[in-house]
Amino acid sequence: MHDPTPDTSLGSFAAVLAGELPGAWTSTYHPDRGGNNDHSALTDRVWDMNDVADALAKHTVDHCAVLTRDDGTRLFVADPLGHGEGYLIAAIAPDDAPSEAFHGVREPDGIAAVADPFSAAEDVTHDLLPRYDKALAQVRGNAARLAARPAAEQERLVMTWSGEAIVVDKPDRADVTQALTDHGFVFAPDRNVFELSGDDTAHQAASVRATGDRLSELGIDTVLRHPQTRPALGTAPIPPPGPPATSPHRGR
């Protein structure tokens, strides 16, 4: 029968450890909760591909503790999850970084620490935390570059005049193709382009504007390239001035 009394030795160890680490740390103990524990939200974020990950894969976590630094950095503390003494301590990956930000970043693998929290604090401070802080800085930097990329490298669609028509190279994206066909562009397979007829310039102008609005919703800029001498869409060309009138009474 399950013993409802939680084992607080791990909680006590984690609390003392938090007070010995550099910086401001707090400790939160996560008990078994009557045998119906579900600590997967924590174990799934353990940032380790070595001994701690292996232990988590082979054993169920009945209880654990989380140390949190004032900047949001977190450490996972658990029993050895098998035969042995002491505790397993590992980094917890940040929740607010996209998965792409972790690409190319080496995991700051955890450690097996002795049951003495003062000795464990030395190992965490000089072994785990330097790796953790380095990996975390790399992830934060990657995330910042990913966030800035859309503004710097926003996708662009170019519309080009071809005679009286406007043509667009066949796009790779189905949603862009749909936007073109929805607003009057017709695919020309012999040229592998989409073409918007210029038979009705007012309709052509409205189609270009509507297509640009739709593409903007998809995060795509629209550029219309045309000769400088061509009149703007929806306007009539200005006729050239006629020859100067000759007065019949002009003197010799």
GISUL-V603354 format. One record per residue. N is the residue number from 1. RES is the residue in three letters. PHI is phi as a letter, one per 20 degrees, with the letter a starting at -180 (999 if undefined). OMEGA is omega in radians with two decimals (999 if undefined). D_LAST is the distance of its C-alpha to the last C-alpha in Angstrom with 1 decimal. Layout:
n=N res=RES phi=PHI omega=OMEGA d_last=D_LAST
n=N res=RES phi=PHI omega=OMEGA d_last=D_LAST
//
This chain:
n=1 res=MET phi=999 omega=-3.08 d_last=127.9
n=2 res=HIS phi=f omega=3.10 d_last=124.8
n=3 res=ASP phi=e omega=-3.08 d_last=125.5
n=4 res=PRO phi=f omega=-3.13 d_last=123.2
n=5 res=THR phi=f omega=-3.09 d_last=123.6
n=6 res=PRO phi=f omega=3.06 d_last=120.6
n=7 res=ASP phi=e omega=-3.06 d_last=121.2
n=8 res=THR phi=e omega=-3.12 d_last=119.7
n=9 res=SER phi=f omega=3.11 d_last=120.4
n=10 res=LEU phi=f omega=3.12 d_last=116.9
n=11 res=GLY phi=f omega=3.12 d_last=115.4
n=12 res=SER phi=f omega=3.11 d_last=117.4
n=13 res=PHE phi=g omega=-3.10 d_last=116.4
n=14 res=ALA phi=f omega=-3.13 d_last=112.7
n=15 res=ALA phi=f omega=3.11 d_last=112.9
n=16 res=VAL phi=f omega=3.13 d_last=114.4
n=17 res=LEU phi=g omega=-3.14 d_last=112.0
n=18 res=ALA phi=g omega=-3.13 d_last=109.0
n=19 res=GLY phi=f omega=-3.10 d_last=110.4
n=20 res=GLU phi=e omega=-3.11 d_last=110.7
n=21 res=LEU phi=e omega=3.12 d_last=107.2
n=22 res=PRO phi=f omega=-3.09 d_last=104.5
n=23 res=GLY phi=n omega=-3.13 d_last=102.2
n=24 res=ALA phi=d omega=-3.11 d_last=102.9
n=25 res=TRP phi=c omega=2.99 d_last=104.3
n=26 res=THR phi=c omega=-3.11 d_last=105.9
n=27 res=SER phi=c omega=3.08 d_last=108.3
n=28 res=THR phi=c omega=-3.13 d_last=108.5
n=29 res=TYR phi=e omega=3.13 d_last=111.5
n=30 res=HIS phi=d omega=-3.07 d_last=111.0
n=31 res=PRO phi=f omega=-3.08 d_last=114.5
n=32 res=ASP phi=f omega=-3.12 d_last=115.7
n=33 res=ARG phi=l omega=3.04 d_last=115.5
n=34 res=GLY phi=m omega=3.11 d_last=118.7
n=35 res=GLY phi=n omega=3.13 d_last=118.0
n=36 res=ASN phi=d omega=-3.05 d_last=114.9
n=37 res=ASN phi=f omega=3.02 d_last=112.5
n=38 res=ASP phi=b omega=-3.10 d_last=109.0
n=39 res=HIS phi=d omega=-3.08 d_last=107.6
n=40 res=SER phi=f omega=3.13 d_last=105.1
n=41 res=ALA phi=f omega=3.10 d_last=102.1
n=42 res=LEU phi=e omega=-3.08 d_last=103.3
n=43 res=THR phi=f omega=3.12 d_last=104.7
n=44 res=ASP phi=f omega=-3.13 d_last=101.5
n=45 res=ARG phi=e omega=3.11 d_last=99.6
n=46 res=VAL phi=f omega=-2.98 d_last=102.0
n=47 res=TRP phi=e omega=-3.01 d_last=99.9
n=48 res=ASP phi=b omega=3.04 d_last=102.3
n=49 res=MET phi=c omega=-3.07 d_last=102.7
n=50 res=ASN phi=c omega=-3.01 d_last=106.1
n=51 res=ASP phi=f omega=-3.11 d_last=109.6
n=52 res=VAL phi=f omega=3.10 d_last=108.6
n=53 res=ALA phi=f omega=3.13 d_last=106.5
n=54 res=ASP phi=f omega=3.14 d_last=109.4
n=55 res=ALA phi=f omega=-3.14 d_last=111.9
n=56 res=LEU phi=f omega=3.14 d_last=109.7
n=57 res=ALA phi=f omega=-3.04 d_last=109.4
n=58 res=LYS phi=d omega=-3.03 d_last=113.2
n=59 res=HIS phi=c omega=3.08 d_last=114.4
n=60 res=THR phi=e omega=3.10 d_last=113.7
n=61 res=VAL phi=e omega=3.12 d_last=112.8
n=62 res=ASP phi=e omega=3.10 d_last=115.3
n=63 res=HIS phi=b omega=-3.10 d_last=114.0
n=64 res=CYS phi=a omega=3.08 d_last=111.6
n=65 res=ALA phi=c omega=3.10 d_last=109.9
n=66 res=VAL phi=c omega=3.04 d_last=106.4
n=67 res=LEU phi=e omega=-3.09 d_last=105.5
n=68 res=THR phi=c omega=3.08 d_last=102.1
n=69 res=ARG phi=e omega=-3.05 d_last=100.4
n=70 res=ASP phi=f omega=3.10 d_last=98.3
n=71 res=ASP phi=e omega=3.11 d_last=95.1
n=72 res=GLY phi=n omega=3.09 d_last=96.1
n=73 res=THR phi=f omega=-3.07 d_last=97.6
n=74 res=ARG phi=c omega=3.05 d_last=100.7
n=75 res=LEU phi=c omega=3.12 d_last=103.8
n=76 res=PHE phi=d omega=-3.14 d_last=106.1
n=77 res=VAL phi=c omega=-3.13 d_last=109.9
n=78 res=ALA phi=b omega=3.01 d_last=112.5
n=79 res=ASP phi=f omega=-3.14 d_last=116.0
n=80 res=PRO phi=f omega=3.11 d_last=116.4
n=81 res=LEU phi=m omega=-3.14 d_last=116.4
n=82 res=GLY phi=r omega=3.09 d_last=119.3
n=83 res=HIS phi=f omega=3.12 d_last=122.1
n=84 res=GLY phi=q omega=-3.12 d_last=121.6
n=85 res=GLU phi=c omega=3.12 d_last=121.4
n=86 res=GLY phi=n omega=-3.06 d_last=118.6
n=87 res=TYR phi=b omega=3.02 d_last=115.2
n=88 res=LEU phi=e omega=3.14 d_last=111.9
n=89 res=ILE phi=c omega=-3.10 d_last=108.8
n=90 res=ALA phi=b omega=3.07 d_last=105.3
n=91 res=ALA phi=f omega=3.00 d_last=101.7
n=92 res=ILE phi=d omega=-3.11 d_last=100.1
n=93 res=ALA phi=f omega=3.13 d_last=96.5
n=94 res=PRO phi=f omega=-3.13 d_last=93.9
n=95 res=ASP phi=e omega=-2.98 d_last=93.1
n=96 res=ASP phi=e omega=3.13 d_last=89.5
n=97 res=ALA phi=d omega=3.11 d_last=88.2
n=98 res=PRO phi=f omega=-3.09 d_last=86.7
n=99 res=SER phi=g omega=-3.14 d_last=88.7
n=100 res=GLU phi=f omega=-3.11 d_last=85.9
n=101 res=ALA phi=f omega=-3.13 d_last=86.4
n=102 res=PHE phi=e omega=-3.11 d_last=89.9
n=103 res=HIS phi=f omega=3.12 d_last=88.7
n=104 res=GLY phi=n omega=3.14 d_last=89.6
n=105 res=VAL phi=d omega=3.14 d_last=91.8
n=106 res=ARG phi=f omega=3.13 d_last=95.4
n=107 res=GLU phi=f omega=3.07 d_last=97.9
n=108 res=PRO phi=e omega=-3.00 d_last=99.8
n=109 res=ASP phi=g omega=-3.08 d_last=103.2
n=110 res=GLY phi=f omega=-3.09 d_last=106.0
n=111 res=ILE phi=c omega=2.96 d_last=109.4
n=112 res=ALA phi=d omega=-3.05 d_last=113.0
n=113 res=ALA phi=d omega=3.08 d_last=114.4
n=114 res=VAL phi=f omega=-3.07 d_last=117.9
n=115 res=ALA phi=f omega=3.10 d_last=119.3
n=116 res=ASP phi=e omega=-3.07 d_last=119.2
n=117 res=PRO phi=f omega=-3.14 d_last=116.0
n=118 res=PHE phi=f omega=3.06 d_last=115.9
n=119 res=SER phi=f omega=3.12 d_last=116.0
n=120 res=ALA phi=f omega=3.13 d_last=113.5
n=121 res=ALA phi=f omega=3.09 d_last=111.1
n=122 res=GLU phi=f omega=-3.14 d_last=111.1
n=123 res=ASP phi=f omega=3.13 d_last=110.3
n=124 res=VAL phi=f omega=-3.07 d_last=107.5
n=125 res=THR phi=f omega=-3.02 d_last=106.0
n=126 res=HIS phi=e omega=-3.08 d_last=106.1
n=127 res=ASP phi=d omega=-3.03 d_last=105.7
n=128 res=LEU phi=f omega=-3.04 d_last=104.1
n=129 res=LEU phi=f omega=3.10 d_last=101.7
n=130 res=PRO phi=f omega=3.10 d_last=99.8
n=131 res=ARG phi=f omega=-3.12 d_last=99.1
n=132 res=TYR phi=f omega=-3.12 d_last=98.3
n=133 res=ASP phi=f omega=3.12 d_last=95.9
n=134 res=LYS phi=f omega=3.14 d_last=94.1
n=135 res=ALA phi=f omega=-3.13 d_last=93.8
n=136 res=LEU phi=f omega=3.11 d_last=92.7
n=137 res=ALA phi=f omega=3.11 d_last=89.9
n=138 res=GLN phi=f omega=3.14 d_last=88.7
n=139 res=VAL phi=f omega=3.12 d_last=88.6
n=140 res=ARG phi=f omega=3.11 d_last=86.8
n=141 res=GLY phi=f omega=3.10 d_last=84.2
n=142 res=ASN phi=f omega=-3.13 d_last=83.7
n=143 res=ALA phi=f omega=3.12 d_last=83.4
n=144 res=ALA phi=f omega=3.12 d_last=80.8
n=145 res=ARG phi=f omega=3.11 d_last=78.7
n=146 res=LEU phi=f omega=-3.14 d_last=79.1
n=147 res=ALA phi=f omega=-3.11 d_last=78.0
n=148 res=ALA phi=e omega=-3.03 d_last=74.9
n=149 res=ARG phi=f omega=-3.09 d_last=73.9
n=150 res=PRO phi=g omega=-3.14 d_last=72.3
n=151 res=ALA phi=f omega=-3.09 d_last=69.7
n=152 res=ALA phi=e omega=-3.04 d_last=69.0
n=153 res=GLU phi=c omega=-3.12 d_last=69.2
n=154 res=GLN phi=f omega=-3.11 d_last=68.1
n=155 res=GLU phi=f omega=-3.06 d_last=67.4
n=156 res=ARG phi=c omega=3.06 d_last=63.8
n=157 res=LEU phi=d omega=-3.07 d_last=62.3
n=158 res=VAL phi=d omega=3.00 d_last=58.8
n=159 res=MET phi=d omega=-3.04 d_last=56.6
n=160 res=THR phi=c omega=3.05 d_last=53.8
n=161 res=TRP phi=f omega=3.02 d_last=50.8
n=162 res=SER phi=b omega=-3.00 d_last=51.0
n=163 res=GLY phi=m omega=3.10 d_last=48.1
n=164 res=GLU phi=e omega=-3.09 d_last=48.2
n=165 res=ALA phi=e omega=3.04 d_last=51.9
n=166 res=ILE phi=d omega=-3.08 d_last=53.8
n=167 res=VAL phi=c omega=3.11 d_last=56.8
n=168 res=VAL phi=c omega=3.06 d_last=59.9
n=169 res=ASP phi=g omega=-3.11 d_last=62.4
n=170 res=LYS phi=g omega=-3.11 d_last=65.8
n=171 res=PRO phi=f omega=3.10 d_last=67.7
n=172 res=ASP phi=e omega=-3.05 d_last=71.3
n=173 res=ARG phi=e omega=-3.13 d_last=72.3
n=174 res=ALA phi=f omega=-3.11 d_last=73.3
n=175 res=ASP phi=f omega=3.07 d_last=72.2
n=176 res=VAL phi=f omega=3.07 d_last=68.7
n=177 res=THR phi=g omega=3.14 d_last=68.5
n=178 res=GLN phi=f omega=3.13 d_last=69.7
n=179 res=ALA phi=f omega=3.13 d_last=67.0
n=180 res=LEU phi=f omega=-3.09 d_last=64.3
n=181 res=THR phi=f omega=3.12 d_last=65.7
n=182 res=ASP phi=f omega=-3.06 d_last=66.4
n=183 res=HIS phi=d omega=2.92 d_last=62.7
n=184 res=GLY phi=o omega=3.10 d_last=61.2
n=185 res=PHE phi=f omega=-3.11 d_last=61.2
n=186 res=VAL phi=c omega=-3.10 d_last=62.5
n=187 res=PHE phi=f omega=3.07 d_last=64.3
n=188 res=ALA phi=d omega=-3.02 d_last=62.8
n=189 res=PRO phi=f omega=-3.13 d_last=65.8
n=190 res=ASP phi=f omega=-3.14 d_last=63.9
n=191 res=ARG phi=d omega=-3.13 d_last=61.9
n=192 res=ASN phi=l omega=3.12 d_last=64.6
n=193 res=VAL phi=c omega=2.97 d_last=62.2
n=194 res=PHE phi=d omega=-3.00 d_last=61.7
n=195 res=GLU phi=c omega=3.07 d_last=58.4
n=196 res=LEU phi=d omega=-3.05 d_last=56.7
n=197 res=SER phi=f omega=3.10 d_last=54.3
n=198 res=GLY phi=d omega=-3.13 d_last=50.8
n=199 res=ASP phi=f omega=3.12 d_last=50.6
n=200 res=ASP phi=c omega=-3.01 d_last=50.7
n=201 res=THR phi=f omega=3.11 d_last=49.1
n=202 res=ALA phi=f omega=3.10 d_last=50.6
n=203 res=HIS phi=f omega=3.12 d_last=54.1
n=204 res=GLN phi=f omega=3.14 d_last=53.4
n=205 res=ALA phi=f omega=3.13 d_last=52.6
n=206 res=ALA phi=f omega=3.14 d_last=55.7
n=207 res=SER phi=f omega=3.13 d_last=57.9
n=208 res=VAL phi=f omega=-3.14 d_last=56.7
n=209 res=ARG phi=f omega=-3.13 d_last=57.5
n=210 res=ALA phi=f omega=3.11 d_last=60.9
n=211 res=THR phi=f omega=3.12 d_last=61.8
n=212 res=GLY phi=f omega=3.11 d_last=60.9
n=213 res=ASP phi=f omega=-3.13 d_last=63.1
n=214 res=ARG phi=f omega=-3.14 d_last=66.0
n=215 res=LEU phi=f omega=3.09 d_last=65.8
n=216 res=SER phi=f omega=3.08 d_last=65.7
n=217 res=GLU phi=f omega=3.12 d_last=69.0
n=218 res=LEU phi=e omega=3.14 d_last=70.3
n=219 res=GLY phi=n omega=-3.08 d_last=69.3
n=220 res=ILE phi=c omega=3.04 d_last=66.4
n=221 res=ASP phi=f omega=3.10 d_last=62.9
n=222 res=THR phi=d omega=3.12 d_last=60.0
n=223 res=VAL phi=c omega=3.10 d_last=56.9
n=224 res=LEU phi=d omega=-3.13 d_last=53.8
n=225 res=ARG phi=d omega=3.11 d_last=51.7
n=226 res=HIS phi=b omega=3.13 d_last=48.2
n=227 res=PRO phi=f omega=-3.11 d_last=44.9
n=228 res=GLN phi=f omega=-3.08 d_last=42.9
n=229 res=THR phi=e omega=-3.12 d_last=39.9
n=230 res=ARG phi=f omega=3.12 d_last=42.1
n=231 res=PRO phi=f omega=3.12 d_last=41.9
n=232 res=ALA phi=f omega=3.14 d_last=45.1
n=233 res=LEU phi=g omega=3.05 d_last=47.7
n=234 res=GLY phi=n omega=3.12 d_last=47.4
n=235 res=THR phi=c omega=3.12 d_last=43.7
n=236 res=ALA phi=e omega=3.12 d_last=40.8
n=237 res=PRO phi=f omega=3.11 d_last=38.0
n=238 res=ILE phi=e omega=-3.11 d_last=34.8
n=239 res=PRO phi=f omega=3.12 d_last=32.0
n=240 res=PRO phi=f omega=3.12 d_last=29.1
n=241 res=PRO phi=f omega=3.12 d_last=25.9
n=242 res=GLY phi=f omega=3.12 d_last=23.4
n=243 res=PRO phi=f omega=-3.13 d_last=19.9
n=244 res=PRO phi=f omega=3.13 d_last=17.4
n=245 res=ALA phi=f omega=3.14 d_last=16.1
n=246 res=THR phi=d omega=3.14 d_last=12.6
n=247 res=SER phi=f omega=3.13 d_last=11.7
n=248 res=PRO phi=f omega=-3.09 d_last=11.1
n=249 res=HIS phi=d omega=-3.09 d_last=9.3
n=250 res=ARG phi=f omega=-3.11 d_last=6.7
n=251 res=GLY phi=f omega=3.08 d_last=3.7
n=252 res=ARG phi=f omega=999 d_last=0.0
//
